[in-house]
Amino acid sequence: MRTPCDESLILSASAGVPCIGTARPWILAATIMGSSMAFVDSTVVNVAIPALQTSFNANVFDVQWVVESYGILLSALILAGGALGDLFGRRRMFLVGVGIFAAASAACGLAASIHQLIIARCLQGIGAALLVPGSLAIISASFDEDSRGEAIGTWSGFTAITSAFGPVLGGWLIQYASWRWAFLLNIPLAVAVVAISLRYVPESRGSEATQVDWVGAVLATTGLAGVVTAFLESARLGWRHPLVLAGLLGGFSLLGAFLATEARVRSPMVPLVLFRSHAFLGANIFTLLLYATLGIFFFLFPMTLIQQEGYSATAAGSAMLPTILVMFFLSRWSGGLVKRYGGKIPLIVGPSIVAAGFLFFAAVGAGVSYWHTYFPASLALGLGMTITMAPLTTVVMGSVNQQHAGAASGINNAVARVAGVLAIAVLGSVMVRAFDSHLERGLTKMKLPPNIVDELRSREGDLRRMEPPQGVDSNVALAIQNVISESFVSGFRVVLLCCAGLSIGSAAAASFLITGNRTCRGSAMQG
């Protein structure tokens, strides 16, 4: 699912020299394919997680790092990536990003171990941090005001379609070929993007670009990595382990240093002055809470469908199509909500419907029909996000002065990505602990021999992939399998309830911090 304010980033970027008419379709093709590589790759990996676990005999902590390594670098560096494009040339940095992303995709597809895959995913995150803002800035620089609206609509529509059907194609490749092809497919796309860009995309730079906030970028990346490491490893090592304590202390210290640095430097990556606006602060708290729910849900849901419900990878990739398609077909309708009701009401109603969708997912029992359970829950999730997206973008853009619109859009976009990264670390840890707790109670009731209990405890990180020890009685093995299944469902329900609570929390943030005015411009920067 795309992050908020993508279109606003295009509108707020400084214009360059508009391209000639014949080049415009090719520029759109290059930017759409470039953006789609990054958008689709992040969702396809979620569908591939069960296959990765099987291929590398990996546990849940390993596959969390496959997702998080990419997300940390993308979310922490995307603002710096945009600044690099403004300074050194948008097409140049876009092509560098595409090249890094393609090389990293090849490394992912050829990875011989889970650790090699994690390293390659780090490189993919760096490439995405360059190509995503570069693609948006190229559209802004290449189209004049009269044609920019149509270009944004075309880009938005095609990226929505690829975001919807990418996981389906990825699931098909995983099921009938190999998970490796989900990564290798990026290589011919990247070759096409480079060829088109070199031929048709003009070079442009930001007129106000002076320097890149390298110190802020390093502090944000290392601080976020430290915090994520602590939460991910806490479920395996415990909170008192030196690595976990070092991650927490070091991570939060580095993030504190990041905030101190941003308050002092001349060209900060995150201008803290923007947060003096209550509406901007509220919009970002709202984004952090709501997009955290989406991050952990889209990580765990395919795993649940494939490992718990027995879905194929193709079916799991198709399961969330209703959510994406509802957002696509109702996007024009949602754009008019702000004019009719202002920004506040949709940002209360939308997350409330999202919370209802999560509660519906939590109420679903095992082995039931998709059309009677997951389908209506997916529709509710899609409707809630549809009501939310356009008003959120409008509130973000209206909460600051016009000259800060680009920075505001970029910050909110980065916050949404950080939210997903933190959610997979924090709520992923909640999932593991809930699973362990339920499993422990179930095994205690069975009164199994200590050696069998110890073996099962040693494999708790496998979650639903855990199998009964070899050599046990068939009836005992079946009973253990039932306990494992019940423990996984119980853990997933706990996370879904947390998601519902976070959704309500985002609605509360909108209620208290965002005004009901139909436009916030003019109140920006006021306390």
For each residue, the residues with C-beta under 8 A, 3 or more apart:
1: 43 163 294 298 323 324 327 385
2: 6 39 159 160 163
3: 6 291 413 416 417
4: 287 291 389 392 393 396 412 413 416
5: 8 9 392 393 396 397 408 409 410 412 413
6: 2 3 9 10 136 156 159 413
7: 10 11 152 155 156 393
8: 5 11 12 393 396 397 405 409
9: 5 6 12 13 82 133 136 137 140 406 409 410 413
10: 6 7 13 136 137 139 140 148 151 152 155
11: 7 8 140 148 152 405
12: 8 9 140 397 405 406 408 409
13: 9 10 136 137 140 141 206 406
14: 86 140 141 206 207 208 406
15: 18 140 141 144 145
16: 90 140 141 142 202 204 205
17: 141 202 204
18: 15 142 143 144 147
19: 23 24 27 142 143 200 201 202
20: 23 24
21: 24
22: 25
23: 19 20 26 27 142 200 201 202
24: 19 20 21 27 28 142 143 147 151
25: 22 28 29
26: 23 29 30 196 199 200 201
27: 19 23 24 30 31 138 139 142 196 200 201
28: 24 25 31 32 139 151 154 155 158
29: 25 26 32 33 196
30: 26 27 33 34 135 138 193 196 197 200 201
31: 27 28 34 35 135 136 138 139 155
32: 28 29 35 36 135 154 155 158 159 162
33: 29 30 36 37 189 192 193
34: 30 31 37 38 94 97 98 131 132 134 135 193
35: 31 32 38 39 131 132 135 136 155 159
36: 32 33 39 40 158 159 162 163 166 189
37: 33 34 40 41 98 101 105 131 186 189 190 193
38: 34 35 41 42 74 101 128 131 132
39: 2 35 36 42 43 159 162 163 166
40: 36 37 43 44 162 163 166 167 170
41: 37 38 44 45 70 105 124 128 182 183 186
42: 38 39 45 46 67 70 71
43: 1 39 40 46 47 163 166 167 170 298
44: 40 41 47 48 166 167 169 170 171 182 317
45: 41 42 48 49 66 67 70 121 182
46: 42 43 49 67 167 298 299 301 302 303
47: 43 44 167 170 171 174 182 302 306 313 316 317
48: 44 45 51 52 170 174 179 182 313
49: 45 46 52 53 63 66 67 299 302 303
50: 53 54 302 303 306 307 313 465
51: 48 54 55 174 178 179 313
52: 48 49 55 56 58 62 63 66 114 117 179
53: 49 50 56 57 58 59 60 62 63 462 465
54: 50 51 57 465
55: 51 52 58 179
56: 52 53 62 113 114 117
57: 53 54
58: 52 53 55 62 63 114
59: 53 62 63 459 461 462 463 465
60: 53 63 64 428 431 432 461 462 463
61: 64 65 232 233 235 236 461
62: 52 53 56 58 59 65 66 114 118
63: 49 52 53 58 59 60 66 67 114
64: 60 61 67 68 232 299 424 425 428
65: 61 62 68 69 118 232
66: 45 49 52 62 63 69 70 114 117 118 121
67: 42 45 46 49 63 64 70 71 121 299 424
68: 64 65 71 72 228 232 421 424 425
69: 65 66 72 73 118 119 121 122 125
70: 41 42 45 66 67 73 74 121 122 124 125 128
71: 42 67 68 74 75 125 417 420 421 424
72: 68 69 75 76 125 221 224 225 228 421
73: 69 70 76 77 122 125 126 128 129 221
74: 38 70 71 77 78 125 128 129 132 417
75: 71 72 78 224 414 417 418 420 421
76: 72 73 129 217 220 221 224 225 414 418
77: 73 74 80 81 125 126 129 217 220 221
78: 74 75 81 82 128 129 132 133 410 413 414 417
79: 82 83 133 217 269 270 410 411 414
80: 77 83 84 129 212 213 214 216 217 269
81: 77 78 84 85 93 97 129 130 132 133 134
82: 9 78 79 85 86 133 134 137 410
83: 79 80 86 87 209 211 212 213 267 269
84: 80 81 87 88 93 130 212
85: 81 82 88 89 90 92 93 94 130 133 134 137 205 206
86: 14 82 83 90 137 205 206 208 209
87: 83 84 205 206 209 210 211 212
88: 84 85 92 93 205
89: 85 92 93 203 204 205
90: 16 85 86 93 94 134 137 138 141 203 204 205 206
91: 94 95 134 138 197 201 202 203 204
92: 85 88 89 95 96 203
93: 81 84 85 88 89 90 96 97 130 134
94: 34 85 90 91 97 98 130 131 134 135 138 197 201
95: 91 92 98 99 194 197 198
96: 92 93 99 100 130
97: 34 81 93 94 100 101 127 128 129 130 131 132 134
98: 34 37 94 95 101 102 127 131 190 193 194 197
99: 95 96 102 103 127 190 194
100: 96 97 103 104 123 124 126 127 130
101: 37 38 97 98 104 105 124 127 128 131 186 190
102: 98 99 105 106 127 186 187 190 191
103: 99 100 106 107 123 127
104: 100 101 107 108 120 121 122 123 124 126 127
105: 37 41 101 102 108 109 120 124 183 184 186 187 190
106: 102 103 109 110 183 184 187
107: 103 104 110 111 116 119 120 123
108: 104 105 111 117 120 121 124 180 183
109: 105 106 180 181 183 184
110: 106 107 180
111: 107 108 114 116 117 120
112: 116
113: 56 116 117
114: 52 56 58 62 63 66 111 117 118
115: 118 119
116: 107 111 112 113 119 120
117: 52 56 66 108 111 113 114 120 121
118: 62 65 66 69 114 115 121 122
119: 69 107 115 116 122 123
120: 104 105 107 108 111 116 117 123 124
121: 45 66 67 69 70 104 108 117 118 124 125
122: 69 70 73 104 118 119 125 126
123: 100 103 104 107 119 120 126 127
124: 41 70 100 101 104 105 108 120 121 127 128
125: 69 70 71 72 73 74 77 121 122 128 129
126: 73 77 100 104 122 123 129 130
127: 97 98 99 100 101 102 103 104 123 124 130 131
128: 38 41 70 73 74 78 97 101 124 125 131 132
129: 73 74 76 77 78 80 81 97 125 126 132 133
130: 81 84 85 93 94 96 97 100 126 127 133 134
131: 34 35 37 38 94 97 98 101 127 128 134 135
132: 34 35 38 74 78 81 97 128 129 135 136
133: 9 78 79 81 82 85 129 130 136 137 410
134: 34 81 82 85 90 91 93 94 97 130 131 137 138
135: 30 31 32 34 35 94 131 132 138 139
136: 6 9 10 13 31 35 132 133 139 140
137: 9 10 13 82 85 86 90 133 134 140 141 204 206
138: 27 30 31 90 91 94 134 135 141 142 201 204
139: 10 27 28 31 135 136 142 143 148 151 152 155
140: 9 10 11 12 13 14 15 16 136 137 143 148
141: 13 14 15 16 17 90 137 138 202 204
142: 16 18 19 23 24 27 138 139 151 201 202 204
143: 18 19 24 139 140 147 148 151
144: 15 18 147 148
145: 15 148
146: 149
147: 18 24 143 144 150 151
148: 10 11 139 140 143 144 145 151 152
149: 146 152 153
150: 147 153 154
151: 10 24 28 139 142 143 147 148 154 155
152: 7 10 11 139 148 149 155 156
153: 149 150 156 157
154: 28 32 150 151 157 158
155: 7 10 28 31 32 35 139 151 152 158 159
156: 6 7 152 153 159 160 331
157: 153 154 160 161 328
158: 28 32 36 154 155 161 162
159: 2 6 32 35 36 39 155 156 162 163
160: 2 156 157 163 164 324 327 328 331
161: 157 158 164 165 328
162: 32 36 39 40 158 159 165 166
163: 1 2 36 39 40 43 159 160 166 324
164: 160 161 167 168 321 324 325 328
165: 161 162 168 169 321
166: 36 39 40 43 44 162 163 169 170
167: 40 43 44 46 47 164 170 171 302 316 317 318 320
168: 164 165 171 172 314 317 318 321
169: 44 165 166 172 173 317
170: 40 43 44 47 48 166 167 173 174 182 313 317
171: 44 47 167 168 174 175 312 313 314 315 316 317 318
172: 168 169 175 176 313 314 317
173: 169 170 176 177 178 179 181 182 185
174: 47 48 51 170 171 177 178 179 181 182 313 314
175: 171 172 312 313 314
176: 172 173 314
177: 173 174 180 181
178: 51 173 174 181
179: 48 51 52 55 173 174 182 183
180: 108 109 110 177 183 184
181: 109 173 174 177 178 184 185
182: 41 44 45 47 48 170 173 174 179 185
183: 41 105 106 108 109 179 180 186
184: 105 106 109 180 181 187
185: 173 181 182 188 189
186: 37 41 101 102 105 183 189 190
187: 102 105 106 184 190 191
188: 185 191 192
189: 33 36 37 185 186 192 193
190: 37 98 99 101 102 105 186 187 193 194
191: 102 187 188 194 195
192: 33 188 189 195 196
193: 30 33 34 37 98 189 190 196 197
194: 95 98 99 190 191 197 198
195: 191 192 198 199
196: 26 27 29 30 192 193 199 200 201
197: 30 91 94 95 98 193 194 200 201
198: 95 194 195 201
199: 26 195 196
200: 19 23 26 27 30 196 197
201: 19 23 26 27 30 91 94 138 142 196 197 198
202: 16 17 19 23 91 141 142
203: 89 90 91 92
204: 16 17 89 90 91 137 138 141 142
205: 16 85 86 87 88 89 90 209
206: 13 14 85 86 87 90 137 209
207: 14
208: 14 86
209: 83 86 87 205 206
210: 87 266 267
211: 83 87 266 267
212: 80 83 84 87 217 267
213: 80 83 216 217 261 262 265 267 268 269
214: 80 217 218
215: 218 219 261 265
216: 80 213 219 220 258 261 262 265 268 269 270
217: 76 77 79 80 212 213 214 220 221 269
218: 214 215 221 222
219: 215 216 222 223 254 255 257 258 261
220: 76 77 216 217 223 224 255 258 269
221: 72 73 76 77 217 218 224 225
222: 218 219 225 226 250 251 254
223: 219 220 226 227 250 251 252 253 254 255 257 258
224: 72 75 76 220 221 227 228 251 255 418 421
225: 72 76 221 222 228 229 251
226: 222 223 229 230 246 247 248 250 251 252 254
227: 223 224 230 231 247 248 251 252 255 422 425
228: 68 72 224 225 231 232 247 251 421 422 425
229: 225 226 232 233 243 244 247 251
230: 226 227 233 234 243 244 245 246 247 248 251
231: 227 228 234 247 422 425 426 428 429
232: 61 64 65 68 228 229 235 236 425 428 429
233: 61 229 230 236 237 241 243 244 247
234: 230 231 237 238 239 241 244 429
235: 61 232 428 429 432 433 436 461
236: 61 232 233 432 461
237: 233 234 241 243 244
238: 234 241 244
239: 234 244 245
240: 244 245
241: 233 234 237 238 244 245
242: 245 246
243: 229 230 233 237 246 247
244: 229 230 233 234 237 238 239 240 241 247 248
245: 230 239 240 241 242 248 249
246: 226 230 242 243 249 250
247: 226 227 228 229 230 231 233 243 244 250 251
248: 226 227 230 244 245 251 252
249: 245 246 252 253
250: 222 223 226 246 247 253 254
251: 222 223 224 225 226 227 228 229 230 247 248 254 255
252: 223 226 227 248 249 255 256
253: 223 249 250 256 257
254: 219 222 223 226 250 251 257 258
255: 219 220 223 224 227 251 252 258 259
256: 252 253 259 260
257: 219 223 253 254 260 261
258: 216 219 220 223 254 255 261 262
259: 255 256 262 263 272
260: 256 257 263 264
261: 213 215 216 219 257 258 264 265 268
262: 213 216 258 259 265 268 269 270 271 272
263: 259 260 268 272
264: 260 261
265: 213 215 216 261 262 268
266: 210 211
267: 83 210 211 212 213
268: 213 216 261 262 263 265 271 272
269: 79 80 83 213 216 217 220 262
270: 79 216 262 407 411
271: 262 268 274 404 407
272: 259 262 263 268 275
273: 276 525
274: 271 277 280 400 404 407 408 411 525
275: 272 280 281 284
276: 273 281 525 526 527
277: 274 280 281 399 400 520 523 524 525 526
278: 281 282 513 514 515 526 527
279: 282 283 343 395 398 399 513 514 515 520 523 524
280: 274 275 277 283 284 396 399 400 408 524
281: 275 276 277 278 284 285 513
282: 278 279 285 286 395 509 510 512 513 514
283: 279 280 286 287 392 395 396 399 412 513 514
284: 275 280 281 287 288 396 411 412 415
285: 281 282 288 289 506 509 513
286: 282 283 289 290 347 351 392 506 509 510 513 514
287: 4 283 284 290 291 392 412 415 416 419 506
288: 284 285 291 292 415 416 418 419
289: 285 286 292 293 419 502 503 505 506 509
290: 286 287 293 294 351 354 388 419 502 503 506
291: 3 4 287 288 294 295 415 416 417 419 420 423
292: 288 289 295 296 419 420 422 423 427 502
293: 289 290 296 297 354 358 423 499 502 503
294: 1 290 291 297 298 385 420
295: 291 292 298 299 419 420 421 422 423 424
296: 292 293 299 300 420 423 424 427 428 431 495 499
297: 293 294 300 301 358 361 495 496 499
298: 1 43 46 294 295 301 302 320
299: 46 49 64 67 295 296 302 303 424 428
300: 296 297 303 304 428 431 492 495
301: 46 297 298 304 305 319 320 361
302: 46 47 49 50 167 298 299 305 306 316 317 319
303: 46 49 50 299 300 306 307 308 463 464
304: 300 301 307 308 309 464 488 492
305: 301 302 308 309 311 315 316 319
306: 47 50 302 303 309 310 311 312 313 316
307: 50 303 304 463 464 465 488
308: 303 304 305 366 464 485 488 489 492
309: 304 305 306 366 367
310: 306
311: 305 306 315 316 319
312: 171 175 306 315 316
313: 47 48 50 51 170 171 172 174 175 306 316 317
314: 168 171 172 174 175 176 317 318
315: 171 305 311 312 318 319
316: 47 167 171 302 305 306 311 312 313 319
317: 44 47 167 168 169 170 171 172 302 313 314 320
318: 167 168 171 314 315 321
319: 301 302 305 311 315 316 370 374 378
320: 167 298 301 317 323 324 378
321: 164 165 168 318 324 325 378
322: 325 326 375 378 379 382
323: 1 320 326 327 378 379 381 382 385
324: 1 160 163 164 320 321 327 328 382
325: 164 321 322 328 329 382
326: 322 323 329 330 379 382 383 386
327: 1 160 323 324 330 331 382 385 386 389
328: 157 160 161 164 324 325 331
329: 325 326
330: 326 327 333 334 383 386
331: 156 160 327 328 334 335 386 389 390
332: 335 336
333: 330 336 337 386
334: 330 331 337 346 386 387 389 390 391
335: 331 332 338 390
336: 332 333 339 340
337: 333 334 340 341 346 387 390 391
338: 335 341 342 343 346 390 391 394 518
339: 336 518
340: 336 337
341: 337 338 344 345 346
342: 338 345 346 515 516 517 518
343: 279 338 346 347 391 392 394 395 398 514 515 516 517 518 520
344: 341 347 348 510 511 514 515 516
345: 341 342 348 349 516
346: 334 337 338 341 342 343 349 350 387 388 390 391
347: 286 343 344 350 351 388 391 392 395 506 507 510 514
348: 344 345 351 352 507 510 511
349: 345 346 352 353 387 507
350: 346 347 353 354 384 385 386 387 388 391 507
351: 286 290 347 348 354 355 384 388 503 504 506 507 510
352: 348 349 355 356 384 503 504 507
353: 349 350 356 357 380 383 384 387
354: 290 293 350 351 357 358 380 381 384 385 388 503
355: 351 352 358 359 384 499 500 501 503 504 507
356: 352 353 359 360 380 384 500
357: 353 354 360 361 377 378 379 380 381 383 384
358: 293 297 354 355 361 362 377 381 496 497 499 500 503
359: 355 356 362 363 496 497 500
360: 356 357 363 364 373 376 377 380
361: 297 301 357 358 364 374 377 496
362: 358 359 493 496 497 500
363: 359 360
364: 360 361 368 373 374 377
365: 368 373
366: 308 309 485 489
367: 309
368: 364 365 372 373
369: 372 373
370: 319 373 374 375
371: 375
372: 368 369 375 376
373: 360 364 365 368 369 370 376 377
374: 319 361 364 370 377 378
375: 322 370 371 372 378 379
376: 360 372 373 379 380
377: 357 358 360 361 364 373 374 380 381
378: 319 320 321 322 323 357 374 375 381 382
379: 322 323 326 357 375 376 382 383
380: 353 354 356 357 360 376 377 383 384
381: 323 354 357 358 377 378 384 385
382: 322 323 324 325 326 327 378 379 385 386
383: 326 330 353 357 379 380 386 387
384: 350 351 352 353 354 355 356 357 380 381 387 388 503
385: 1 294 323 327 350 354 381 382 388 389
386: 326 327 330 331 333 334 350 382 383 389
387: 334 337 346 349 350 353 383 384 391
388: 290 346 347 350 351 354 384 385 391 392
389: 4 327 331 334 385 386 392 393
390: 331 334 335 337 338 346 393 394
391: 334 337 338 343 346 347 350 387 388 394 395
392: 4 5 283 286 287 343 347 388 389 395 396 412
393: 4 5 7 8 389 390 396 397 409
394: 338 343 390 391 397 398
395: 279 282 283 343 347 391 392 398 399 514 520
396: 4 5 8 280 283 284 392 393 399 400 408 409 412
397: 5 8 12 393 394 400 405 408 409
398: 279 343 394 395 519 520 521 524
399: 277 279 280 283 395 396 408 520 523 524
400: 274 277 280 396 397 404 405 407 408 524 525
401: 404 405 521 524 525
402: 405 521
403:
404: 271 274 400 401 407 408 524
405: 8 11 12 397 400 401 402 408 409
406: 9 12 13 14 409 410
407: 270 271 274 400 404 410 411
408: 5 12 274 280 396 397 399 400 404 405 411 412
409: 5 8 9 12 393 396 397 405 406 412 413
410: 5 9 78 79 82 133 406 407 413 414
411: 79 270 274 284 407 408 414 415
412: 4 5 283 284 287 392 396 408 409 415 416
413: 3 4 5 6 9 78 409 410 416 417
414: 75 76 78 79 410 411 417 418
415: 284 287 288 291 411 412 418 419
416: 3 4 287 288 291 412 413 419 420
417: 3 71 74 75 78 291 413 414 420 421
418: 75 76 224 288 414 415 421 422
419: 287 288 289 290 291 292 295 415 416 422 423
420: 71 75 291 292 294 295 296 416 417 423 424
421: 68 71 72 75 224 228 295 417 418 424 425
422: 227 228 231 292 295 418 419 425 426
423: 291 292 293 295 296 419 420 426 427 428
424: 64 67 68 71 295 296 299 420 421 427 428
425: 64 68 227 228 231 232 421 422 428 429
426: 231 422 423 429 430
427: 292 296 423 424 430 431 495 498 499
428: 60 64 231 232 235 296 299 300 423 424 425 431 432
429: 231 232 234 235 425 426 432 433
430: 426 427 433 434 491 494 495 498
431: 60 296 300 427 428 434 435 463 491 492 494 495
432: 60 235 236 428 429 435 436 460 461 463 491
433: 235 429 430 436 437
434: 430 431 437 438 490 491 494 495
435: 431 432 438 439 460 463 487 488 490 491
436: 235 432 433 439 440 460 487
437: 433 434 440 441
438: 434 435 441 442 486 487 490 491
439: 435 436 442 443 456 460 483 484 487
440: 436 437 443 444 457
441: 437 438 444 445
442: 438 439 445 446 483 486 487
443: 439 440 446 448 453 456 480 483
444: 440 441 447
445: 441 442
446: 442 443 476 479 480 483
447: 444
448: 443 452 453 476 480
449: 452 453
450: 453 454
451: 454 455
452: 448 449 455 456 469 472
453: 443 448 449 450 456 457
454: 450 451 457 458
455: 451 452 458 459 469
456: 439 443 452 453 459 460 466 468 469 480
457: 440 453 454 460
458: 454 455
459: 59 455 456 462 466
460: 432 435 436 439 456 457 463 466
461: 59 60 61 235 236 432
462: 53 59 60 459 465 466
463: 59 60 303 307 431 432 435 460 466 488 491
464: 303 304 307 308 484 485 488
465: 50 53 54 59 307 462
466: 456 459 460 462 463 484
467: 481
468: 456 472 476 477 480 481 484
469: 452 455 456 472
470:
471:
472: 452 468 469 476 477 480
473: 476 477
474: 477 478
475: 478 479
476: 446 448 468 472 473 479 480
477: 468 472 473 474 480 481
478: 474 475 481 482
479: 446 475 476 482 483
480: 443 446 448 456 468 472 476 477 483 484
481: 467 468 477 478 484 485
482: 478 479 485 486
483: 439 442 443 446 479 480 486 487
484: 439 464 466 468 480 481 487 488
485: 308 366 464 481 482 488 489
486: 438 442 482 483 489 490
487: 435 436 438 439 442 483 484 490 491
488: 304 307 308 435 463 464 484 485 491 492
489: 308 366 485 486 492 493
490: 434 435 438 486 487 493 494
491: 430 431 432 434 435 438 463 487 488 494 495
492: 300 304 308 431 488 489 495 496
493: 362 489 490 496 497
494: 430 431 434 490 491 497 498
495: 296 297 300 427 430 431 434 491 492 498 499
496: 297 358 359 361 362 492 493 499 500
497: 358 359 362 493 494 500 501
498: 427 430 494 495 501 502
499: 293 296 297 355 358 427 495 496 502 503
500: 355 356 358 359 362 496 497 503 504
501: 355 497 498 504 505
502: 289 290 292 293 498 499 505 506
503: 289 290 293 351 352 354 355 358 384 499 500 506 507
504: 351 352 355 500 501 507 508
505: 289 501 502 508 509
506: 285 286 287 289 290 347 351 502 503 509 510
507: 347 348 349 350 351 352 355 503 504 510 511
508: 504 505 511 512
509: 282 285 286 289 505 506 512 513 514
510: 282 286 344 347 348 351 506 507 513 514
511: 344 348 507 508 514
512: 282 508 509
513: 278 279 281 282 283 285 286 509 510
514: 278 279 282 283 286 343 344 347 395 509 510 511 520
515: 278 279 342 343 344 520 523
516: 342 343 344 345
517: 342 343 520 523
518: 338 339 342 343
519: 398 522
520: 277 279 343 395 398 399 514 515 517 523 524
521: 398 401 402 524
522: 519
523: 277 279 399 515 517 520 526
524: 277 279 280 398 399 400 401 404 520 521
525: 273 274 276 277 400 401
526: 276 277 278 523
527: 276 278
